[in-house]
Amino acid sequence: MKVQYRKVTSQLLSVFREIVGEEYVLANADQMANYAHDHTEDLVYYPEVVIKASKAEEISQILTLCNKELIPVTVRGAGTGLSGGALPVLGGVLLSMERFNKILDIDEQNFQATVEPGVINEVFQHTVQAKGLFYPPDPASKGSCFLGGNLAHSAGGPRALKYGTTRDYVLNMEVILASGEIIWTGANTLKYSTGYNLTHLMIGSEGTLAVITKIVFKLIPLPKHNLLLFATFADAEMACTAVANVFRAGYTPSCCEFMERDGLMLSATMHNLSFDLHKEVAACLLIEVDGNEMEKLHVEAEQIAELLYTMGCLDILLADSAERKEFFWKLRRSIGEAVKTRSVYKEEDAVVPRAELPVLMKGLKELEAKYGFKSVSYGHAGDGNLHINILKESLTTEQWNGMINEVIREIFQLCVKLKGTISGEHGIGLVQKNFVDIPLTPIHFRLMQGIKQVFDPNQILNPGKIIPDIFG
């Protein structure tokens, strides 16, 4: 059913100002410019108004009004998303969560914390680490991304390999439904078997079902030590093959990251870092081990290094100082941003079973030869999640436009053939929704539409996302 959305009127603007205060309602283009885009390529969509609420009760009133008046509402965190999930593609209200920025409670007895969704990931990590506690999910944008946005996409990051994604650390949350009703989705317990798990349903729903206003996270003890290995390979497929063999040998690193040469060098150039790679190096692995006994970590690191050498590794550097670790992590975490400085691009978030990563890499190189494009890949090799950046570079606009969607479709078809899927952590949002027919069927879409209808019958919450237009 297509909804005939309405425009935000001057009368509605007056009501919004009464609810949150005049200074927190932005309605001119200059004020709204920073809210019209995120980190998804060069896409820009202006809302009709930006509202910065700070209390659940305010959001409840706003949603009640928008639901009645059929005004679309797009919830936005820090705007670091890569799938267009926070873009107000149909105008309406953009609901910014930046004022929901409090850590409300850290329960050291139960290893839990209650926070608001506008808390920055890294701020939360550092706060709990000061108490000897650990919140592992650490996406590349951890220094700026909001925890609410992490929930919206079930963000992962390098340490998802050993510790799991955002989904594995959410116990409970307060949400506001499209109707304005406020509920808690579950309980602050490690076990939950009380009807449908609404908490997990919300995670990864990209703001299409409800607005998150409080989150209860599970925490774990903070590992005392870690060591980092930087291993180089002459061949990208060889590096990918080595990853699965590390696990088959019985090791469980806390991180295992893959980086192609071009990505590393672009990152080094962007940060003016002195970094030389031997001309033979085509790809690298960044492998971290962590735990509470440094002696055991050194033994494990040495054993992994010996194993990598038997798999064709060219050289291995051990980063055992804080400065050296920071150097390598800065290179790794900046690759995505650095690639943007080189060319028009499309970034895909492909994920396959870990042992199939070499097959995915081989297929990608075959597609490069077939279509004549270049790519830069990096990502969380330990869990099979590869971020593939397809570059326009010297291709003409006609060539680029004529092939890019087919290239993406073939990459995703290969992922699904390998028992993987089209997004591991970036979400579907706007830019991937017309590829969702590859992993999902019309039955899946009917079920999703049914869930959407129950939670948001007037379809005001983040419309135009996830489900392809042909099923909308």
Buried (B, 14 or more C-beta within 10 A) or exposed (E): EEBEBEEBEEEBBEBBBEBBEEEBBBBEEEEBEEBBBBBBBEBEBBBBBBBBBBEBBBBBBBBBBBBEBBBBBBBBBBBBBBBBBBBBBBBBBBBBBBBBBEBEEBEEEBBBBBBBBBBBBBBBBEBBEEEEBBBBBBBBBBBBBBBBBBBBBBBBBBBBBBBBBBBBBBBBBBBBBBBBEBEBBBEBBEEBEEEEEBBBBBBBBBBBBBBBBBBBBBBEEBBEBBBBBBBBBBBBBBBBBBBBBBBEEEBEBBBBBBBBBBBBBBBBEBBEEEEEBEEEBBBBBBBBBBBEEEEEBBEBBBBBBEBBBEBEBBBBBBBBEEEBBEBBBBBBBBBBBBBBEBBBBBBBBBBBBBBBBBBBBBBBBEBBEEBEBBBBBBBBBBBBBBBBBBBBEEBEEEBBEEBBEEBBBBBBBBBBBBEBBBBBBBBBBBBBBBBBBBBBEEEBBEEBBEBBEEBBEBBBBBBBBBBBEEBB
